[in-house]
Amino acid sequence: MAETSDTRTPAQIEADIKRRREVLAETLDEIGVRVHPKTIVGDAKAKVAANVDHTLGRAYVQVNRVVSEVRAQFVDEEGAPRLERVVPVALVAVGVVGLLVFSGTRRRKS
């Protein structure tokens, strides 16, 4: 076993021990805060909120892209409606609404 020569004075050793104790006390306080149930719950809530915000942001971008693509189908570059596409879709929509109204009135009469 090798001997180590410590040339520190007892006062220096005591000062080192005191500093170590202070550092350890701070570390234990930090650990206590980190493992506290309220801190754990708060961290979990923050992670969920961040994930929800990220998901909503991605959904917004996707919906915006789809709306732009659909709009491009019914509007030309100048912003004028493309009647060759708008009229058939409008007729189909009126037909579907008419069928729903007609089938609803037939059920009531029976």
VEXLUMRO-17824 format. One record per residue (C-alpha): residue number from 1; residue in one letter; x, y, z. Coordinates in steps of 0.25 Angstrom, whole numbers, plus 2048, in hexadecimal, padded with zeros to 3 digits. Last residue first. Layout:
! residues N
+------+-------+-----+-----+-----+
: semi : nutor :   u :   v :   w :
+------+-------+-----+-----+-----+
:  NUM :     a :   X :   Y :   Z :
...
+------+-------+-----+-----+-----+
//
This chain:
! residues 110
+------+-------+-----+-----+-----+
: semi : nutor :   u :   v :   w :
+------+-------+-----+-----+-----+
:  110 :     s : 683 : 81D : 754 :
:  109 :     k : 682 : 82C : 752 :
:  108 :     r : 68E : 82F : 75B :
:  107 :     r : 697 : 825 : 754 :
:  106 :     r : 694 : 82B : 746 :
:  105 :     t : 697 : 839 : 74B :
:  104 :     g : 6A5 : 835 : 74F :
:  103 :     s : 6A8 : 82D : 742 :
:  102 :     f : 6A4 : 83A : 73A :
:  101 :     v : 6AD : 843 : 743 :
:  100 :     l : 6B9 : 839 : 742 :
:   99 :     l : 6B7 : 837 : 733 :
:   98 :     g : 6B6 : 847 : 731 :
:   97 :     v : 6C3 : 848 : 739 :
:   96 :     v : 6CA : 83E : 730 :
:   95 :     g : 6C5 : 844 : 723 :
:   94 :     v : 6C9 : 852 : 728 :
:   93 :     a : 6D7 : 84D : 72B :
:   92 :     v : 6D8 : 846 : 71D :
:   91 :     l : 6D3 : 853 : 716 :
:   90 :     a : 6DD : 85B : 71E :
:   89 :     v : 6E8 : 851 : 71A :
:   88 :     p : 6E4 : 851 : 70C :
:   87 :     v : 6E4 : 861 : 70B :
:   86 :     v : 6F1 : 863 : 713 :
:   85 :     r : 6FA : 85B : 709 :
:   84 :     e : 6F7 : 861 : 6FC :
:   83 :     l : 6F4 : 86E : 703 :
:   82 :     r : 703 : 86F : 707 :
:   81 :     p : 701 : 87B : 711 :
:   80 :     a : 70A : 887 : 70E :
:   79 :     g : 716 : 889 : 718 :
:   78 :     e : 720 : 88D : 70D :
:   77 :     e : 727 : 87F : 70E :
:   76 :     d : 71A : 878 : 70C :
:   75 :     v : 710 : 874 : 717 :
:   74 :     f : 709 : 866 : 719 :
:   73 :     q : 715 : 85C : 718 :
:   72 :     a : 71E : 866 : 71F :
:   71 :     r : 715 : 867 : 72A :
:   70 :     v : 715 : 858 : 72D :
:   69 :     e : 725 : 859 : 72D :
:   68 :     s : 725 : 865 : 736 :
:   67 :     v : 71B : 85E : 740 :
:   66 :     v : 724 : 852 : 740 :
:   65 :     r : 730 : 85A : 743 :
:   64 :     n : 729 : 862 : 74E :
:   63 :     v : 724 : 855 : 754 :
:   62 :     q : 732 : 84F : 754 :
:   61 :     v : 738 : 85B : 75A :
:   60 :     y : 72E : 85C : 765 :
:   59 :     a : 72F : 84D : 768 :
:   58 :     r : 73F : 84F : 76A :
:   57 :     g : 73C : 85B : 773 :
:   56 :     l : 732 : 853 : 77B :
:   55 :     t : 73C : 847 : 77C :
:   54 :     h : 747 : 850 : 781 :
:   53 :     d : 73D : 857 : 78B :
:   52 :     v : 738 : 84A : 790 :
:   51 :     n : 747 : 845 : 792 :
:   50 :     a : 74B : 851 : 799 :
:   49 :     a : 73E : 850 : 7A2 :
:   48 :     v : 741 : 842 : 7A5 :
:   47 :     k : 750 : 845 : 7A9 :
:   46 :     a : 74B : 851 : 7B2 :
:   45 :     k : 741 : 848 : 7B9 :
:   44 :     a : 74C : 83D : 7BB :
:   43 :     d : 755 : 848 : 7C1 :
:   42 :     g : 74A : 84D : 7CA :
:   41 :     v : 747 : 83F : 7CF :
:   40 :     i : 755 : 83C : 7D2 :
:   39 :     t : 757 : 849 : 7D9 :
:   38 :     k : 74A : 847 : 7E1 :
:   37 :     p : 74F : 839 : 7E5 :
:   36 :     h : 75C : 83E : 7EB :
:   35 :     v : 768 : 837 : 7E4 :
:   34 :     r : 76E : 843 : 7DD :
:   33 :     v : 76D : 84C : 7EA :
:   32 :     g : 773 : 842 : 7F3 :
:   31 :     i : 77E : 83F : 7E9 :
:   30 :     e : 781 : 84E : 7E8 :
:   29 :     d : 781 : 84F : 7F8 :
:   28 :     l : 78A : 843 : 7F8 :
:   27 :     t : 794 : 84A : 7EE :
:   26 :     e : 794 : 856 : 7F6 :
:   25 :     a : 797 : 84F : 803 :
:   24 :     l : 7A2 : 847 : 7FC :
:   23 :     v : 7A8 : 854 : 7F7 :
:   22 :     e : 7A7 : 85A : 806 :
:   21 :     r : 7AD : 84D : 80C :
:   20 :     r : 7B9 : 84D : 802 :
:   19 :     r : 7BC : 85C : 805 :
:   18 :     k : 7BC : 859 : 814 :
:   17 :     i : 7C5 : 84D : 812 :
:   16 :     d : 7CF : 855 : 80A :
:   15 :     a : 7CF : 860 : 815 :
:   14 :     e : 7D2 : 855 : 81F :
:   13 :     i : 7DD : 850 : 817 :
:   12 :     q : 7E3 : 85E : 815 :
:   11 :     a : 7E2 : 860 : 824 :
:   10 :     p : 7E9 : 852 : 827 :
:    9 :     t : 7F4 : 857 : 81E :
:    8 :     r : 7F6 : 851 : 811 :
:    7 :     t : 803 : 84A : 80D :
:    6 :     d : 7FD : 83D : 80B :
:    5 :     s : 807 : 832 : 808 :
:    4 :     t : 801 : 826 : 802 :
:    3 :     e : 806 : 818 : 806 :
:    2 :     a : 806 : 80D : 7FC :
:    1 :     m : 800 : 800 : 800 :
+------+-------+-----+-----+-----+
//
